[in-house]
């Protein structure tokens, strides 16, 4: 089986081709065109601008993905690629962007007379862990952390999910973007904060101490708006000289990263204990953060040594179409040639009917 997948939920245009033989995955191509440089000057993603770039990028990326997968020959203009399924992200995400990918996928499916599989973007982030390994022990606790989502999800078995908790305001990635903006760092904020935090000498010259919102509450919810506000208040309380100091910036980034990571880890371990999980799974762009990945690994080894720990390769943490293809493989029963059924849902929840 060969699956062509299309991902346009936010500001990354992705197309991938995945081959499945004897239940094993072989990545034939995985092309991602990032719009970070375009949106950087605005400090965030502008949906209509992102949609325009998706419209511009999809056709050339499709051609490159098929050429890389050796499903097309460079000079053969009449050759048709041999595919079995087309998968497309239908939500959650930015609606103008989602519709761009869906319309492109539907048009392609009609021309090739292929069934379409609608894919939930959050589920795809979770299943990115299974590109090079097979899912084993359930139940699992899934921590999904990105610019738009921070969720703890109980995965009872493949395809069966229950949201245990989520952010009540800013997602972790959104908080990091806003903190970066306060400190004068580039967008996206997460990687920039991680870079600056790594340079910190941790001597705490400025005695920065940020709150860990909701860390001791008995629920599984998150709140990061107050953390961003605490950074802003501290920043405004400093003299112009200190604000511009690289030591202050590095110390603030270190403390911000520690605060976010502390909350994420404590809540995840609590959920794993409460639901007697056999596996902990990471997913989403923010889980590319090395501090989070390594500290969670250490805590699991110390507190829950019998639990398996899955984290996707860093290149598969951020949005890409390969994870969409993997999700489609596990959702083959939902394939359809009734292409009108494929609709965008910007607020699609995991487990909700597609």
TORVEX-349888 format. One record per residue: x negated, y negated, z negated of N, C-alpha, C, O in turn. Coordinates in steps of 0.05 Angstrom, whole numbers, padded with zeros to 5 digits, always signed. Layout:
% TORVEX-349888
XYZXYZXYZXYZ ...
//
This chain:
% TORVEX-349888
-00017+00024+00000+00000+00000+00000-00017-00025+00000-00038-00026-00014 -00009-00045+00016-00023-00070+00015-00002-00092+00009+00019-00094+00022 -00009-00109-00011+00009-00131-00019-00004-00157-00013-00027-00162-00021 +00010-00175+00000+00001-00202+00004+00016-00219-00017+00041-00218-00018 +00002-00235-00032+00014-00251-00054+00008-00280-00050-00013-00288-00040 +00028-00297-00057+00027-00326-00054+00033-00339-00081+00053-00332-00094 +00016-00358-00089+00018-00371-00115+00016-00401-00111-00005-00411-00102 +00038-00416-00118+00037-00446-00116+00053-00458-00140+00068-00477-00136 +00049-00447-00164+00066-00456-00186+00058-00484-00197+00074-00498-00208 +00033-00492-00192+00024-00518-00202+00006-00531-00181+00015-00539-00160 -00020-00534-00187-00038-00548-00169-00059-00531-00156-00078-00541-00144 -00057-00504-00158-00075-00486-00144-00059-00471-00123-00039-00459-00128 -00069-00472-00098-00057-00457-00076-00072-00431-00074-00096-00430-00069 -00058-00408-00079-00071-00383-00079-00058-00363-00060-00033-00361-00060 -00074-00348-00046-00064-00325-00030-00084-00302-00033-00108-00306-00031 -00074-00278-00038-00091-00255-00042-00079-00231-00028-00055-00230-00023 -00096-00212-00022-00088-00186-00011-00099-00164-00030-00123-00163-00035 -00081-00148-00039-00088-00126-00058-00080-00099-00045-00058-00096-00035 -00099-00081-00046-00095-00054-00036-00092-00035-00059-00108-00036-00078 -00072-00018-00058-00068+00002-00079-00069+00030-00068-00054+00036-00049 -00086+00046-00078-00089+00074-00070-00093+00091-00094-00111+00087-00110 -00076+00112-00097-00077+00129-00120-00076+00114-00147-00090+00119-00166 -00058+00093-00147-00054+00076-00170-00078+00060-00178-00079+00049-00200 -00098+00058-00161-00121+00041-00166-00121+00017-00148-00114+00018-00124 -00129-00006-00159-00129-00031-00145-00156-00037-00131-00177-00032-00143 -00154-00046-00107-00178-00056-00093-00172-00084-00082-00153-00088-00067 -00187-00103-00091-00183-00131-00083-00195-00135-00055-00220-00134-00052 -00178-00140-00036-00187-00144-00008-00194-00174-00004-00213-00180+00011 -00179-00191-00016-00185-00220-00015-00170-00235-00037-00149-00226-00047 -00181-00257-00045-00169-00274-00066-00178-00302-00062-00199-00310-00072 -00162-00318-00048-00170-00345-00041-00154-00365-00059-00130-00363-00061 -00169-00384-00071-00156-00405-00087-00167-00432-00078-00191-00436-00077 -00148-00450-00071-00156-00477-00064-00146-00495-00087-00122-00499-00092 -00166-00507-00102-00159-00523-00125-00155-00552-00117-00168-00563-00099 -00136-00565-00131-00131-00593-00126-00142-00611-00149-00134-00634-00152 -00159-00600-00166-00169-00614-00189-00180-00642-00182-00174-00662-00195 -00197-00643-00162-00209-00668-00154-00188-00689-00146-00191-00713-00152 -00167-00680-00133-00146-00698-00124-00130-00710-00148-00124-00734-00148 -00124-00693-00168-00108-00702-00191-00125-00714-00214-00114-00727-00232 -00151-00711-00212-00168-00720-00234-00165-00750-00240-00165-00758-00264 -00162-00766-00219-00161-00795-00224-00135-00803-00238-00133-00825-00249 -00115-00785-00237-00089-00791-00251-00088-00779-00279-00070-00785-00294 -00107-00761-00285-00108-00749-00311-00087-00727-00315-00081-00720-00338 -00075-00718-00293-00054-00697-00294-00044-00692-00266-00052-00704-00247 -00025-00672-00264-00015-00664-00238+00009-00680-00230+00029-00681-00246 +00009-00691-00206+00032-00704-00195+00047-00684-00176+00036-00677-00156 +00071-00675-00184+00084-00653-00169+00087-00658-00139+00082-00640-00124 +00095-00682-00131+00100-00687-00102+00074-00687-00087+00073-00679-00064 +00053-00697-00100+00026-00697-00087+00016-00668-00085+00004-00661-00065 +00021-00653-00106+00013-00625-00106+00028-00609-00084+00016-00593-00070 +00054-00615-00081+00070-00602-00060+00058-00608-00033+00056-00589-00016 +00051-00632-00028+00040-00640-00002+00014-00624+00004+00010-00615+00027 -00003-00621-00016-00028-00606-00013-00023-00577-00008-00036-00564+00008 -00003-00565-00022+00005-00537-00017+00013-00534+00013+00005-00515+00026 +00030-00552+00022+00039-00551+00050+00016-00552+00069+00016-00539+00090 -00004-00568+00063-00027-00571+00080-00046-00546+00079-00058-00539+00098 -00047-00533+00055-00067-00512+00051-00057-00484+00057-00074-00467+00064 -00031-00479+00055-00022-00451+00057-00030-00436+00083-00039-00414+00081 -00025-00449+00105-00031-00435+00131-00061-00428+00134-00067-00405+00140 -00079-00447+00130-00107-00440+00133-00117-00420+00112-00134-00403+00118 -00106-00421+00088-00114-00402+00067-00103-00374+00074-00117-00354+00069 -00079-00373+00085-00068-00347+00094-00087-00334+00114-00094-00311+00112 -00095-00350+00134-00113-00339+00154-00139-00329+00143-00149-00308+00150 -00151-00345+00124-00176-00337+00112-00172-00312+00095-00189-00294+00096 -00150-00310+00080-00145-00287+00063-00143-00261+00081-00153-00240+00073 -00129-00263+00103-00126-00240+00121-00152-00233+00135-00158-00209+00139 -00168-00253+00142-00194-00248+00154-00213-00234+00134-00227-00215+00140 -00213-00245+00110-00230-00233+00089-00222-00204+00082-00239-00187+00076 -00196-00199+00084-00186-00172+00079-00189-00153+00103-00182-00130+00102 -00200-00165+00125-00205-00149+00149-00178-00139+00161-00177-00117+00173 -00157-00154+00157-00131-00148+00168-00126-00163+00194-00106-00159+00208 -00144-00181+00200-00144-00196+00226-00172-00197+00237-00192-00197+00222 -00174-00198+00263-00199-00202+00276-00201-00231+00285-00181-00241+00296 -00224-00244+00282-00226-00273+00287-00216-00282+00314-00204-00303+00316 -00220-00267+00335-00213-00276+00362-00187-00263+00373-00179-00269+00396 -00174-00247+00357-00150-00234+00367-00125-00250+00357-00117-00248+00334 -00113-00266+00375-00091-00283+00368-00064-00269+00367-00045-00280+00356 -00063-00246+00378-00037-00232+00379-00035-00209+00359-00013-00197+00356 -00057-00204+00345-00057-00182+00325-00039-00188+00301-00038-00211+00292 -00024-00168+00292-00008-00171+00268-00020-00156+00245-00028-00133+00248 -00022-00169+00222-00033-00157+00198-00014-00135+00188+00010-00139+00188 -00026-00112+00180-00010-00090+00170-00007-00093+00139-00026-00088+00124 +00017-00101+00131+00023-00104+00103+00048-00089+00095+00064-00082+00113 +00052-00084+00069+00076-00070+00060+00095-00087+00044+00119-00083+00045 +00084-00107+00030+00100-00124+00013+00089-00152+00013+00065-00156+00018 +00107-00172+00009+00098-00199+00003+00108-00207-00024+00132-00203-00030 +00091-00217-00041+00098-00226-00068+00096-00256-00070+00078-00268-00057 +00113-00269-00085+00111-00298-00088+00120-00306-00117+00139-00294-00128 +00106-00325-00128+00113-00336-00154+00138-00352-00152+00140-00370-00135 +00158-00347-00169+00184-00362-00168+00188-00379-00193+00207-00394-00194 +00171-00376-00213+00173-00392-00237+00159-00378-00260+00153-00355-00258 +00155-00392-00282+00160-00421-00286+00137-00437-00272+00117-00426-00263 +00142-00463-00270+00123-00480-00256+00136-00506-00248+00158-00513-00257 +00122-00521-00231+00133-00546-00220+00151-00540-00196+00142-00527-00177 +00176-00548-00197+00195-00539-00177+00187-00546-00149+00190-00528-00131 +00178-00570-00143+00171-00576-00115+00148-00557-00105+00148-00549-00082 +00130-00550-00123+00108-00533-00115+00118-00504-00111+00110-00491-00092 +00135-00495-00129+00146-00468-00127+00161-00464-00100+00157-00444-00087 +00177-00484-00093+00193-00482-00069+00175-00481-00044+00182-00468-00024 +00153-00495-00045+00134-00494-00022+00124-00466-00017+00124-00457+00006 +00116-00453-00038+00106-00425-00035+00128-00406-00027+00124-00388-00011 +00152-00410-00039+00175-00392-00033+00183-00395-00004+00187-00375+00010 +00186-00419+00006+00194-00424+00034+00173-00412+00053+00180-00400+00074 +00148-00415+00046+00127-00403+00063+00128-00373+00063+00126-00360+00084 +00133-00361+00039+00134-00332+00037+00159-00321+00051+00157-00300+00065 +00181-00334+00049+00206-00325+00062+00202-00326+00092+00210-00307+00106 +00191-00348+00102+00187-00350+00131+00168-00328+00141+00173-00316+00162 +00147-00322+00126+00128-00301+00133+00142-00274+00132+00138-00257+00150 +00158-00269+00112+00172-00243+00108+00191-00238+00131+00193-00216+00141 +00205-00259+00140+00224-00257+00162+00209-00250+00188+00217-00232+00203 +00187-00264+00193+00172-00259+00218+00160-00231+00219+00158-00219+00240 +00152-00221+00195+00139-00194+00194+00158-00172+00186+00151-00149+00185 +00184-00180+00180+00204-00161+00172+00195-00145+00148+00195-00120+00148 +00186-00159+00127+00176-00146+00103+00193-00154+00079+00204-00176+00078 +00195-00136+00059+00209-00144+00034+00193-00163+00017+00168-00163+00019 +00207-00179+00002+00195-00197-00017+00198-00188-00045+00219-00177-00052 +00179-00193-00062+00181-00188-00091+00177-00215-00105+00156-00227-00104 +00198-00224-00120+00195-00248-00136+00179-00242-00162+00182-00221-00174 +00161-00260-00169+00143-00255-00192+00145-00277-00213+00146-00301-00206 +00146-00269-00238+00145-00288-00261+00116-00295-00266+00099-00277-00270 +00110-00320-00266+00083-00330-00269+00070-00322-00296+00046-00316-00297 +00086-00323-00317+00075-00315-00344+00069-00285-00345+00048-00278-00355 +00086-00269-00334+00081-00240-00333+00055-00235-00316+00039-00218-00323 +00052-00250-00295+00028-00247-00278+00003-00253-00294-00017-00239-00290 +00003-00273-00311-00020-00280-00327-00027-00256-00346-00050-00250-00350 -00006-00244-00357-00011-00221-00375-00022-00197-00359-00041-00184-00368 -00011-00192-00336-00019-00168-00320-00045-00172-00305-00056-00154-00294 -00056-00197-00306-00083-00201-00295-00103-00184-00310-00125-00179-00299 -00097-00175-00334-00115-00158-00349-00117-00130-00336-00137-00116-00342 -00099-00123-00319-00098-00096-00309-00108-00093-00280-00103-00073-00267 -00122-00114-00271-00134-00113-00244-00155-00091-00243-00157-00077-00223 -00170-00088-00264-00192-00068-00264-00189-00047-00286-00208-00033-00292 -00165-00046-00299-00161-00026-00320-00131-00019-00321-00115-00034-00311 -00125+00004-00332-00097+00013-00333-00085+00006-00360-00099+00009-00381 -00060-00003-00361-00047-00008-00387-00044+00018-00402-00037+00039-00391 -00049+00016-00428-00049+00041-00444-00030+00039-00468-00007+00050-00466 -00038+00027-00489-00023+00029-00514-00004+00006-00519-00011-00017-00518 +00021+00013-00525+00042-00006-00532+00053+00001-00559+00052+00025-00567 +00065-00018-00574+00071-00046-00565+00045-00063-00565+00025-00056-00578 +00047-00085-00551+00024-00103-00549+00034-00131-00556+00057-00139-00551 +00017-00147-00568+00022-00175-00572+00006-00191-00552-00019-00188-00549 +00020-00207-00536+00008-00223-00515+00007-00252-00523+00027-00264-00529 -00017-00264-00522-00020-00292-00527-00025-00305-00500-00046-00301-00487 -00006-00321-00491-00008-00335-00465-00012-00365-00471+00005-00378-00484 -00035-00376-00462-00042-00403-00468-00051-00417-00442-00070-00409-00429 -00037-00439-00435-00043-00454-00411-00036-00483-00415-00030-00492-00437 -00038-00499-00393-00031-00527-00395-00002-00531-00401+00005-00552-00413 +00015-00513-00392+00044-00516-00396+00057-00497-00416+00080-00501-00423 +00042-00477-00425+00054-00457-00442+00035-00448-00464+00011-00445-00461 +00047-00444-00488+00033-00430-00510+00054-00412-00522+00072-00421-00536 +00051-00386-00518+00071-00367-00526+00059-00342-00538+00037-00333-00530 +00073-00331-00558+00066-00304-00568+00089-00286-00559+00113-00292-00565 +00082-00265-00545+00102-00248-00533+00098-00219-00541+00075-00209-00541 +00119-00206-00550+00118-00177-00556+00123-00162-00530+00145-00164-00518 +00104-00146-00522+00107-00129-00499+00112-00100-00508+00094-00086-00516 +00137-00093-00508+00145-00066-00518+00135-00044-00501+00126-00023-00510 +00136-00049-00475+00125-00030-00455+00123-00046-00429+00131-00069-00428 +00111-00034-00408+00108-00049-00383+00135-00059-00373+00153-00043-00368 +00137-00085-00370+00162-00097-00360+00183-00105-00381+00203-00117-00374 +00178-00099-00406+00197-00105-00427+00184-00124-00447+00165-00117-00461 +00195-00148-00449+00183-00169-00464+00203-00183-00483+00227-00184-00478 +00192-00194-00505+00208-00211-00522+00190-00234-00532+00169-00229-00543 +00200-00259-00528+00184-00282-00538+00188-00284-00568+00210-00287-00578 +00165-00283-00582+00166-00285-00612+00164-00314-00621+00176-00322-00640 +00148-00329-00606+00144-00357-00614+00131-00372-00591+00119-00361-00573 +00135-00399-00591+00124-00416-00571+00120-00444-00582+00128-00450-00604 +00108-00461-00566+00103-00488-00576+00129-00504-00578+00147-00501-00561 +00131-00520-00598+00154-00537-00602+00151-00564-00589+00170-00580-00587 +00127-00570-00580+00121-00595-00566+00100-00591-00545+00105-00579-00524 +00076-00602-00550+00054-00599-00530+00043-00570-00530+00040-00558-00551 +00038-00560-00506+00023-00535-00504-00006-00540-00511-00015-00563-00511 -00021-00519-00517-00049-00523-00525-00065-00536-00503-00081-00555-00508 -00061-00527-00478-00076-00539-00456-00069-00568-00452-00086-00585-00445 -00043-00575-00456-00034-00603-00453-00047-00620-00474-00055-00643-00469 -00048-00609-00499-00061-00624-00521-00091-00629-00514-00100-00651-00519 -00104-00609-00504-00133-00613-00497-00136-00634-00475-00155-00649-00476 -00118-00634-00456-00119-00654-00434-00117-00682-00446-00131-00701-00438 -00098-00686-00465-00093-00712-00477-00116-00721-00495-00123-00744-00495 -00128-00702-00509-00151-00708-00526-00174-00717-00508-00189-00736-00514 -00178-00703-00486-00200-00710-00467-00196-00738-00457-00215-00753-00454 -00171-00745-00451-00165-00772-00440-00172-00793-00461-00183-00814-00455 -00165-00788-00487-00171-00806-00508-00201-00811-00510-00210-00834-00514 -00217-00789-00507-00246-00791-00510-00260-00800-00484-00284-00802-00484 -00245-00804-00463-00257-00813-00437-00269-00790-00421-00287-00795-00405 -00260-00766-00426-00270-00743-00411-00253-00737-00386-00230-00747-00385 -00263-00722-00368-00249-00716-00343-00226-00696-00347-00225-00682-00367 -00209-00695-00328-00187-00675-00326-00197-00652-00309-00212-00657-00290 -00190-00627-00315-00175-00618-00338-00191-00618-00364-00216-00614-00363 -00177-00623-00386-00191-00629-00411-00204-00605-00424-00226-00608-00437 -00192-00581-00422-00202-00558-00436-00231-00552-00431-00247-00550-00450 -00239-00549-00406-00267-00543-00400-00286-00565-00408-00309-00560-00417 -00277-00591-00406-00294-00613-00414-00299-00613-00444-00321-00619-00453 -00277-00608-00459-00280-00607-00488-00298-00584-00497-00314-00587-00515 -00296-00561-00483-00313-00538-00489-00342-00545-00485-00360-00537-00500 -00348-00559-00463-00376-00567-00457-00387-00585-00478-00409-00581-00488 -00371-00605-00486-00381-00624-00507-00383-00610-00534-00402-00616-00549 -00364-00593-00540-00365-00578-00566-00390-00561-00568-00402-00559-00589 -00399-00550-00546-00423-00533-00546-00448-00549-00551-00468-00537-00560 -00447-00575-00546-00470-00592-00551-00472-00603-00580-00492-00614-00589 -00450-00599-00595-00448-00610-00622-00469-00596-00641-00472-00572-00640 -00482-00612-00657-00501-00601-00676-00487-00591-00702-00500-00580-00720 -00461-00597-00704-00444-00587-00726-00452-00598-00753-00445-00586-00774 -00467-00620-00754-00475-00632-00780-00453-00649-00792-00455-00657-00815 -00432-00653-00777-00409-00668-00786-00416-00695-00798-00409-00703-00820 -00432-00710-00782-00440-00736-00789-00417-00755-00794-00418-00772-00811 -00395-00751-00779-00372-00769-00780-00350-00758-00797-00328-00769-00799 -00354-00734-00809-00335-00722-00828-00307-00719-00816-00287-00725-00829 -00306-00711-00791-00280-00708-00778-00267-00682-00787-00279-00661-00787 -00242-00685-00796-00226-00662-00805-00198-00665-00794-00183-00682-00802 -00192-00647-00775-00166-00648-00762-00146-00627-00774-00155-00607-00785 -00121-00632-00772-00101-00613-00783-00099-00588-00765-00107-00588-00742 -00090-00566-00778-00084-00542-00763-00053-00538-00764-00043-00524-00782 -00039-00550-00746-00009-00552-00748+00004-00524-00749-00002-00506-00733 +00021-00520-00769+00038-00497-00772+00023-00471-00777+00034-00449-00774 -00003-00473-00784-00019-00449-00786-00010-00430-00808-00013-00406-00805 +00001-00440-00829+00009-00423-00852+00039-00418-00852+00049-00404-00870 +00054-00428-00833+00082-00422-00832+00087-00393-00824+00071-00381-00810 +00109-00382-00834+00114-00353-00830+00124-00346-00802+00126-00323-00795 +00131-00366-00786+00141-00361-00759+00117-00358-00740+00094-00359-00748 +00124-00354-00714+00103-00350-00694+00102-00374-00674+00091-00372-00652 +00113-00396-00682+00114-00420-00665+00088-00436-00668+00073-00433-00686 +00085-00455-00649+00062-00472-00649+00071-00502-00646+00093-00507-00637 +00053-00520-00653+00057-00548-00649+00030-00562-00647+00014-00561-00666 +00025-00575-00625-00001-00587-00621+00001-00618-00616-00020-00631-00613 +00025-00629-00617+00028-00658-00613+00015-00673-00636+00002-00693-00632 +00018-00663-00660+00007-00676-00684-00024-00676-00684-00036-00695-00694 -00035-00655-00672-00064-00653-00671-00075-00675-00652-00095-00688-00658 -00062-00678-00629-00069-00699-00610-00067-00727-00624-00085-00744-00620 -00046-00731-00639-00041-00757-00653-00063-00762-00674-00072-00784-00677 -00071-00741-00688-00092-00743-00708-00119-00752-00695-00134-00768-00706 -00124-00741-00671-00148-00749-00657-00147-00778-00649-00166-00793-00652 -00123-00787-00640-00120-00815-00632-00124-00834-00655-00137-00854-00653 -00112-00827-00678-00115-00844-00702-00144-00846-00711-00153-00868-00718 -00158-00823-00711-00186-00824-00719-00202-00841-00699-00220-00856-00707 -00197-00837-00674-00211-00852-00653-00207-00882-00656-00226-00897-00654 -00182-00890-00661-00176-00919-00664-00188-00931-00690-00193-00955-00691 -00193-00914-00709-00204-00923-00735-00234-00929-00734-00245-00941-00752 -00247-00919-00713-00276-00922-00710-00283-00948-00696-00267-00959-00681 -00308-00956-00701-00318-00980-00687-00323-00974-00658-00327-00951-00651 -00323-00994-00640-00329-00990-00612-00355-00975-00607-00358-00959-00589 -00375-00980-00624-00401-00967-00621-00399-00937-00626-00410-00921-00612 -00384-00930-00648-00381-00901-00654-00365-00887-00633-00371-00865-00625 -00343-00900-00623-00326-00888-00602-00343-00880-00578-00337-00860-00565 -00363-00897-00571-00379-00892-00548-00402-00873-00553-00417-00865-00535 -00406-00866-00579-00428-00849-00586-00424-00820-00576-00402-00809-00580 -00444-00808-00565-00442-00781-00555-00440-00761-00579-00427-00741-00576 -00452-00768-00601-00450-00751-00625-00421-00750-00635-00411-00728-00643 -00408-00773-00636-00380-00773-00644-00362-00757-00625-00346-00741-00634 -00367-00761-00600-00351-00747-00580-00355-00717-00582-00336-00701-00581 -00380-00708-00586-00385-00680-00588-00373-00668-00614-00363-00646-00613 -00376-00683-00635-00364-00673-00661-00334-00671-00659-00322-00652-00670 -00321-00691-00647-00292-00691-00644-00283-00667-00627-00263-00654-00633 -00298-00662-00605-00291-00640-00587-00294-00613-00602-00278-00595-00599 -00315-00611-00618-00320-00586-00633-00297-00582-00653-00286-00559-00655 -00289-00602-00667-00268-00599-00687-00241-00594-00674-00225-00579-00684 -00236-00607-00651-00211-00603-00637-00209-00574-00627-00188-00560-00631 -00230-00564-00616-00231-00536-00606-00227-00517-00629-00213-00497-00626 -00240-00522-00652-00237-00505-00675-00209-00505-00685-00198-00484-00693 -00196-00528-00686-00169-00530-00696-00149-00514-00679-00133-00499-00689 -00151-00517-00653-00134-00503-00634-00138-00473-00637-00120-00457-00638 -00164-00465-00637-00171-00437-00638-00162-00424-00665-00152-00401-00665 -00166-00438-00687-00157-00428-00713-00128-00420-00713-00120-00399-00723 -00111-00439-00703-00082-00434-00703-00075-00410-00684-00060-00393-00692 -00086-00410-00661-00080-00389-00642-00087-00361-00653-00072-00342-00650 -00111-00359-00665-00120-00334-00675-00103-00324-00699-00095-00301-00700 -00098-00342-00718-00083-00334-00741-00055-00325-00734-00046-00304-00744 -00042-00340-00717-00014-00332-00709-00014-00306-00693+00004-00289-00697 -00034-00302-00676-00036-00277-00661-00040-00253-00679-00027-00232-00675 -00058-00255-00698-00063-00233-00716-00039-00227-00734-00033-00204-00740 -00026-00248-00742-00002-00244-00759+00019-00229-00743+00031-00210-00754 +00024-00236-00718+00043-00222-00701+00035-00193-00697+00052-00175-00697 +00009-00189-00692+00000-00161-00688+00004-00144-00712+00012-00120-00710 +00000-00155-00736+00004-00140-00761+00034-00135-00765+00042-00113-00772 +00050-00156-00762+00079-00154-00767+00093-00134-00749+00112-00121-00758 +00084-00132-00724+00098-00115-00705+00082-00089-00700+00088-00074-00681 +00062-00084-00716+00046-00059-00714+00036-00054-00686+00039-00033-00674 +00025-00075-00674+00015-00074-00647-00009-00055-00644-00024-00052-00662 -00011-00043-00621-00034-00026-00614-00053-00040-00596-00076-00031-00592 -00044-00063-00585-00061-00078-00566-00055-00107-00569-00033-00116-00574 -00076-00124-00566-00073-00153-00563-00083-00161-00535-00105-00152-00527 -00067-00177-00522-00073-00184-00494-00073-00215-00492-00055-00229-00501 -00094-00225-00478-00096-00254-00473-00087-00259-00444-00091-00242-00426 -00077-00283-00439-00070-00291-00412-00067-00322-00410-00059-00334-00430 -00072-00333-00387-00069-00362-00383-00096-00376-00381-00117-00366-00390 -00095-00400-00369-00120-00415-00363-00137-00421-00387-00161-00420-00385 -00124-00428-00410-00139-00435-00434-00155-00411-00445-00174-00415-00460 -00146-00387-00439-00160-00363-00449-00187-00358-00435-00201-00339-00441 -00194-00375-00416-00221-00375-00405-00241-00386-00425-00265-00383-00422 -00230-00400-00446-00247-00413-00466-00263-00391-00481-00252-00374-00494 -00290-00394-00480-00307-00373-00491-00305-00372-00521-00307-00350-00533 -00301-00394-00534-00298-00395-00563-00274-00379-00572-00276-00363-00591 -00252-00383-00559-00227-00368-00566-00231-00338-00561-00224-00322-00577 -00242-00331-00538-00246-00303-00531-00264-00288-00551-00257-00266-00559 -00286-00301-00558-00305-00287-00576-00296-00287-00605-00299-00267-00619 -00284-00309-00614-00275-00310-00642-00252-00291-00647-00251-00278-00667 -00234-00289-00627-00212-00270-00630-00222-00241-00630-00213-00224-00645 -00242-00236-00613-00254-00209-00613-00267-00202-00640-00263-00180-00649 -00280-00221-00652-00293-00217-00678-00272-00212-00700-00276-00194-00716 -00250-00227-00699-00230-00224-00720-00215-00198-00717-00208-00185-00737 -00210-00190-00692-00197-00164-00688-00215-00141-00698-00205-00123-00711 -00240-00143-00692-00259-00123-00701-00260-00121-00731-00263-00099-00743 -00258-00144-00744-00260-00145-00773-00234-00137-00787-00234-00121-00805 -00211-00148-00777-00185-00145-00791-00168-00122-00780-00153-00110-00795 -00170-00117-00754-00153-00097-00741-00170-00080-00722-00165-00080-00698 -00189-00065-00733-00208-00051-00716-00196-00030-00698-00209-00022-00678 -00173-00020-00704-00161+00001-00688-00145-00009-00664-00136+00006-00647 -00142-00036-00662-00126-00048-00641-00144-00053-00616-00166-00063-00619 -00133-00046-00593-00147-00052-00568-00145-00082-00561-00125-00094-00568 -00165-00092-00548-00165-00121-00542-00170-00124-00512-00191-00117-00502 -00151-00136-00498-00153-00141-00469-00155-00171-00464-00139-00187-00475 -00174-00178-00448-00176-00206-00439-00184-00205-00409-00203-00190-00402 -00172-00221-00392-00179-00220-00364-00206-00231-00359-00216-00247-00375 -00218-00223-00337-00243-00236-00329-00238-00266-00327-00215-00275-00320 -00257-00282-00333-00253-00311-00333-00243-00322-00307-00228-00341-00306 -00252-00310-00285-00243-00319-00258-00214-00313-00253-00202-00325-00235 -00202-00296-00269-00174-00289-00266-00156-00302-00287-00132-00297-00288 -00168-00319-00304-00152-00332-00325-00135-00355-00313-00111-00357-00319 -00148-00371-00296-00133-00393-00284-00115-00383-00262-00118-00360-00253 -00097-00400-00252-00078-00391-00232-00091-00380-00207-00109-00392-00196 -00081-00356-00199-00091-00344-00174-00069-00325-00164-00052-00316-00179 -00071-00317-00139-00050-00300-00127-00055-00271-00132-00037-00254-00129 -00079-00264-00140-00085-00236-00145-00068-00225-00168-00057-00203-00167 -00065-00241-00189-00048-00232-00211-00019-00230-00203-00004-00214-00213 -00011-00247-00183+00016-00245-00172+00020-00219-00158+00042-00206-00160 +00000-00210-00144+00001-00184-00129+00003-00161-00149+00019-00142-00144 -00012-00162-00171-00011-00141-00191+00016-00139-00203+00028-00117-00206 +00028-00162-00210+00055-00163-00221+00075-00151-00202+00093-00137-00210 +00072-00157-00176+00090-00147-00156+00089-00117-00154+00109-00103-00150 +00065-00106-00157+00062-00077-00157+00078-00064-00178+00091-00043-00174 +00078-00075-00202+00093-00064-00225+00123-00071-00223+00139-00060-00238 +00130-00089-00204+00158-00097-00201+00169-00090-00174+00186-00103-00163 +00159-00068-00162+00167-00060-00135+00197-00055-00133+00209-00059-00111 +00210-00047-00155+00238-00041-00154+00255-00066-00147+00278-00064-00139 +00243-00089-00151+00257-00114-00146+00253-00126-00118+00261-00148-00112 +00239-00110-00101+00235-00120-00074+00261-00122-00059+00280-00107-00064 +00263-00141-00041+00288-00146-00027+00282-00158+00001+00263-00173+00005 +00301-00152+00019+00300-00166+00045+00323-00186+00046+00328-00199+00067 +00337-00189+00024+00357-00210+00022+00343-00235+00013+00344-00243-00010 +00329-00248+00032+00310-00269+00026+00323-00293+00013+00310-00309+00000 +00349-00297+00017+00363-00319+00005+00364-00317-00025+00369-00337-00039 +00360-00293-00036+00360-00289-00065+00336-00300-00079+00336-00304-00103 +00314-00305-00063+00289-00314-00075+00292-00344-00081+00291-00361-00062 +00294-00351-00106+00299-00379-00114+00278-00388-00135+00268-00372-00150 +00271-00413-00134+00253-00425-00154+00268-00429-00180+00291-00437-00180 +00254-00424-00202+00264-00430-00229+00242-00441-00246+00225-00427-00257 +00241-00468-00247+00219-00482-00261+00217-00474-00290+00195-00475-00301 +00239-00466-00303+00238-00459-00331+00242-00429-00336+00251-00421-00358 +00236-00413-00317+00239-00384-00319+00224-00373-00343+00200-00377-00347 +00239-00358-00360+00227-00345-00384+00218-00317-00378+00231-00304-00361 +00198-00307-00391+00190-00280-00386+00211-00261-00396+00223-00265-00417 +00217-00240-00380+00238-00222-00387+00265-00230-00375+00283-00214-00374 +00267-00255-00366+00292-00264-00354+00295-00253-00326+00275-00249-00312 +00319-00248-00317+00324-00236-00291+00314-00255-00269+00318-00280-00270 +00301-00244-00249+00289-00260-00227+00310-00264-00205+00304-00277-00185 
//
